[in-house]
Amino acid sequence: MAKLVTVLALIALLGSTARTCQAGYGYPTPVPSIPSTPTAPPPYTPSTPSPPTPTPVTPSPPPSYTPSTPSPPPPTPTTPTKGLAVGYYNKTCSRAEDIVREVVRDANPGIMAGLIRLFFHDCFVRGCDASVLLDQVDPNSPTEKFGVPNLSLRGFEVIDAAKARIEKECGSDAVSCADVVAFAGRDATYFLSNKKVYFDMPAGRYDGLVSLSNETLPNLPPPFATVDQLKANFASKGLTADEMVTLSGAHTIGISHCSSFNSSFSDRLNPSTSDMDPMLMSSLREQCKSDTGNDNTVVQDIKTPNKVDNKYYKNVLSHEVLFDSDAALMKADDTSAAVRANAKDNGVWEEKFKAAMVRMGAIEVKTSANGEIRRKCGVINSY
């Protein structure tokens, strides 16, 4: 068995390198079968000793980006963060977080939304290790970014630009790609919330050297998931049902392909089976029409599509959401109560979202994926 595991890991390693990017969000028809309960990754046990953790130093946000109200200290996750620390690069690359923030600031709102989603999709498969950036070399071994849920990921060019500037200022091995992805997700949230949602993101992640497309469907919740499937999926990552509802609020920004809610596996535009608001349903039918067969895109939040806020929860309550997984939040007492609480007070949701993003960034990494800092994000064969 040990030999088999070694061979499989070697095959996966040889099959992973650079990257291409596609925009949007959609699933094929028919969609591949998805387990109702995702398999939790095995406990993280490094095969080599981890470097000593630097003394945590809580940095202050740069003056030009300071939120209007002070941010509370980062929450303490209920599970160990495996050596992550706020201010991890203070001594080795003091401007690392500033550089990422400056690059993210220049992106358009759609790409910023994509960066938040990129962080989520990275962490939910093998942990937050930047394995979502890897492309395949071996045509028989596609990587995560070629998995069905990841075909529409955006923002790769922002990660590349930030890493290139960091390398120029601090050297090639100073900052991991995984931490760049985490910082970019945090900073995109900051700008899309009109600088209201800022939080310290612990760092110190290693980059993964294994990336497998067949691990995406079992680990990433689909847009047609039931509330029980969503709870099980997040629980497998060590996240609570309330944190699941909180992170679902990211659907307040970004776009979706029509196929994600109008296809053979999702019947959201069928008035006889869907609870969607009739006016929204009628509008979406028009927007999704295509004489050429294109899979059109629409905004996910019809109220504030380019702003991170709690409007998503108000949309859930008024049946103005796209996905089955959004509507499913009202199918259980605990999740529906969380929706109502988040809809009532934007400040409460903002604080919960900060904490949930930090907790998501501490999802344990699978042993086989825990590698080293990469010189170029998405490249592992340059050594």
CORHULIN-V999343 format. One record per residue. N is the residue number from 1. PSI is psi in whole degrees, -180 to 180 (999 if undefined). D_LAST is the distance of its C-alpha to the last C-alpha in Angstrom with 1 decimal. Layout:
N_PSI_D_LAST ; N_PSI_D_LAST
//
This chain:
1_-42_29.1 ; 2_-39_26.2 ; 3_-40_24.9 ; 4_-45_25.4 ; 5_-41_23.5 ; 6_-43_20.5 ; 7_-46_20.7 ; 8_-41_21.0 ; 9_-39_18.1 ; 10_-41_15.9 ; 11_-44_17.5 ; 12_-39_16.9 ; 13_-42_13.2 ; 14_-18_13.0 ; 15_12_15.4 ; 16_125_13.6 ; 17_-117_11.9 ; 18_-132_13.8 ; 19_150_17.5 ; 20_173_21.1 ; 21_138_24.1 ; 22_147_27.7 ; 23_157_30.5 ; 24_-159_33.3 ; 25_119_34.0 ; 26_161_35.5 ; 27_152_35.7 ; 28_167_36.6 ; 29_122_40.1 ; 30_158_40.6 ; 31_145_38.0 ; 32_154_36.3 ; 33_145_38.0 ; 34_129_36.7 ; 35_140_37.5 ; 36_-28_40.0 ; 37_106_38.3 ; 38_152_34.5 ; 39_128_32.9 ; 40_141_31.8 ; 41_152_28.2 ; 42_159_28.4 ; 43_147_28.5 ; 44_118_25.3 ; 45_99_24.7 ; 46_139_21.3 ; 47_-19_20.1 ; 48_151_18.9 ; 49_141_21.0 ; 50_149_20.5 ; 51_154_20.3 ; 52_138_23.9 ; 53_126_25.2 ; 54_155_26.3 ; 55_120_30.0 ; 56_132_30.7 ; 57_124_32.3 ; 58_109_33.9 ; 59_155_33.2 ; 60_143_35.8 ; 61_147_35.0 ; 62_148_35.0 ; 63_-40_38.6 ; 64_-11_38.1 ; 65_13_36.9 ; 66_126_39.2 ; 67_160_40.9 ; 68_-25_44.7 ; 69_144_45.1 ; 70_145_43.1 ; 71_143_40.6 ; 72_165_41.2 ; 73_150_38.8 ; 74_143_36.0 ; 75_156_37.4 ; 76_114_36.6 ; 77_154_35.1 ; 78_-13_37.0 ; 79_155_34.0 ; 80_149_31.6 ; 81_13_28.7 ; 82_51_26.2 ; 83_2_25.5 ; 84_146_25.7 ; 85_144_27.7 ; 86_137_29.3 ; 87_27_28.0 ; 88_-34_24.8 ; 89_14_23.2 ; 90_-38_26.5 ; 91_-29_25.4 ; 92_-27_21.7 ; 93_77_22.0 ; 94_-24_25.7 ; 95_13_25.7 ; 96_-50_23.0 ; 97_-35_25.7 ; 98_-43_27.9 ; 99_-47_25.2 ; 100_-45_24.7 ; 101_-39_28.5 ; 102_-39_29.0 ; 103_-43_26.8 ; 104_-38_28.4 ; 105_-32_31.8 ; 106_-5_31.5 ; 107_158_30.8 ; 108_164_33.8 ; 109_-36_35.4 ; 110_-42_34.2 ; 111_-38_30.5 ; 112_-43_31.2 ; 113_-39_32.7 ; 114_-32_29.7 ; 115_-36_27.5 ; 116_-44_29.8 ; 117_-37_29.5 ; 118_-42_25.7 ; 119_-46_25.7 ; 120_-48_28.3 ; 121_-28_26.5 ; 122_-49_23.2 ; 123_-31_25.1 ; 124_-9_27.4 ; 125_109_24.8 ; 126_8_22.8 ; 127_177_23.6 ; 128_84_22.2 ; 129_10_18.4 ; 130_14_17.5 ; 131_-17_17.1 ; 132_-17_19.7 ; 133_-17_17.3 ; 134_142_15.2 ; 135_168_16.3 ; 136_149_16.7 ; 137_-48_15.3 ; 138_119_17.9 ; 139_-17_21.4 ; 140_2_22.8 ; 141_73_20.6 ; 142_149_21.2 ; 143_179_19.6 ; 144_-42_21.7 ; 145_-11_22.2 ; 146_4_24.0 ; 147_152_26.3 ; 148_-48_29.9 ; 149_-16_30.1 ; 150_-1_27.0 ; 151_-19_27.7 ; 152_11_29.5 ; 153_146_27.0 ; 154_163_26.9 ; 155_3_25.3 ; 156_-38_21.6 ; 157_-29_22.1 ; 158_-43_23.3 ; 159_-45_20.3 ; 160_-44_18.1 ; 161_-42_20.7 ; 162_-45_20.9 ; 163_-38_17.2 ; 164_-41_17.1 ; 165_-38_20.2 ; 166_-43_18.9 ; 167_-40_15.8 ; 168_-36_18.3 ; 169_-34_20.7 ; 170_-9_18.7 ; 171_163_15.2 ; 172_-27_11.8 ; 173_20_11.8 ; 174_-41_15.6 ; 175_133_16.5 ; 176_152_15.2 ; 177_-34_15.7 ; 178_-40_18.2 ; 179_-34_20.3 ; 180_-42_20.3 ; 181_-43_21.7 ; 182_-45_24.3 ; 183_-41_25.4 ; 184_-40_25.7 ; 185_-41_27.9 ; 186_-46_30.0 ; 187_-33_30.5 ; 188_-40_31.4 ; 189_-42_34.0 ; 190_-50_35.3 ; 191_-39_35.9 ; 192_-16_37.3 ; 193_15_39.7 ; 194_40_41.1 ; 195_26_39.4 ; 196_-32_41.3 ; 197_91_38.5 ; 198_141_36.3 ; 199_155_34.8 ; 200_128_32.3 ; 201_111_29.1 ; 202_149_27.6 ; 203_178_23.9 ; 204_19_21.3 ; 205_146_19.6 ; 206_159_16.2 ; 207_138_14.2 ; 208_148_14.8 ; 209_8_12.5 ; 210_134_15.7 ; 211_119_17.9 ; 212_125_21.1 ; 213_-31_23.8 ; 214_-2_26.5 ; 215_-4_26.1 ; 216_-49_27.2 ; 217_-42_30.9 ; 218_-19_31.7 ; 219_-26_30.2 ; 220_125_31.1 ; 221_130_34.8 ; 222_162_36.3 ; 223_-6_38.9 ; 224_19_41.7 ; 225_148_41.1 ; 226_168_44.2 ; 227_-35_44.6 ; 228_-39_44.3 ; 229_-40_41.0 ; 230_-45_39.7 ; 231_-45_40.8 ; 232_-40_39.2 ; 233_-49_35.9 ; 234_-36_35.7 ; 235_-34_37.1 ; 236_-17_34.3 ; 237_6_32.0 ; 238_18_34.4 ; 239_145_36.1 ; 240_170_39.9 ; 241_-37_42.1 ; 242_-39_42.9 ; 243_-33_39.2 ; 244_-47_38.9 ; 245_-41_41.8 ; 246_-47_40.4 ; 247_-24_37.0 ; 248_-21_38.9 ; 249_-14_40.2 ; 250_-16_37.0 ; 251_3_38.8 ; 252_-8_40.9 ; 253_164_38.4 ; 254_-179_36.6 ; 255_166_37.7 ; 256_145_38.1 ; 257_146_38.5 ; 258_-29_42.0 ; 259_-18_40.8 ; 260_-18_39.7 ; 261_1_43.4 ; 262_85_45.4 ; 263_-170_44.7 ; 264_-18_45.7 ; 265_0_44.0 ; 266_124_45.1 ; 267_44_48.7 ; 268_-21_48.8 ; 269_17_50.9 ; 270_109_53.6 ; 271_-20_56.6 ; 272_-16_58.0 ; 273_-15_55.1 ; 274_148_53.2 ; 275_12_54.2 ; 276_143_52.6 ; 277_129_54.8 ; 278_-38_56.8 ; 279_-42_56.2 ; 280_-42_52.4 ; 281_-45_52.6 ; 282_-42_54.6 ; 283_-42_52.3 ; 284_-35_49.2 ; 285_-42_51.0 ; 286_-44_51.5 ; 287_-29_48.0 ; 288_-8_46.5 ; 289_139_48.8 ; 290_119_47.1 ; 291_-19_48.9 ; 292_-2_45.6 ; 293_10_44.2 ; 294_147_41.5 ; 295_90_40.2 ; 296_163_41.4 ; 297_151_40.1 ; 298_161_42.3 ; 299_149_41.9 ; 300_-29_41.6 ; 301_111_44.0 ; 302_-12_47.1 ; 303_-54_48.3 ; 304_75_45.4 ; 305_-23_42.5 ; 306_25_40.3 ; 307_132_41.1 ; 308_109_39.9 ; 309_-174_43.2 ; 310_14_45.4 ; 311_-29_47.0 ; 312_-44_45.0 ; 313_-35_47.2 ; 314_-35_50.3 ; 315_-37_49.3 ; 316_-45_48.9 ; 317_-32_52.4 ; 318_10_53.8 ; 319_37_52.1 ; 320_47_50.2 ; 321_157_46.7 ; 322_-47_44.7 ; 323_152_43.2 ; 324_-37_44.9 ; 325_-28_42.5 ; 326_-50_44.0 ; 327_-29_47.6 ; 328_-21_46.8 ; 329_-20_46.5 ; 330_6_50.3 ; 331_-2_50.8 ; 332_147_50.6 ; 333_-45_52.6 ; 334_-41_49.7 ; 335_-35_47.4 ; 336_-36_50.4 ; 337_-38_51.5 ; 338_-39_48.1 ; 339_-47_48.2 ; 340_-41_51.7 ; 341_-42_50.6 ; 342_-34_47.6 ; 343_-30_49.8 ; 344_-36_52.4 ; 345_109_50.5 ; 346_-37_47.4 ; 347_-39_46.9 ; 348_-46_46.7 ; 349_-41_44.2 ; 350_-45_42.0 ; 351_-41_41.9 ; 352_-37_41.1 ; 353_-40_38.3 ; 354_-51_36.6 ; 355_-41_36.8 ; 356_-35_35.7 ; 357_-40_32.5 ; 358_-43_31.6 ; 359_-42_32.4 ; 360_-37_30.4 ; 361_-7_27.4 ; 362_12_27.8 ; 363_133_27.7 ; 364_142_26.1 ; 365_138_22.7 ; 366_140_22.5 ; 367_-45_21.0 ; 368_-17_18.7 ; 369_-9_17.2 ; 370_109_16.7 ; 371_-104_13.1 ; 372_173_11.6 ; 373_132_11.6 ; 374_143_9.3 ; 375_-41_8.8 ; 376_130_10.5 ; 377_128_13.1 ; 378_0_13.0 ; 379_127_9.4 ; 380_-4_7.3 ; 381_26_5.7 ; 382_12_3.8 ; 383_999_0.0
//
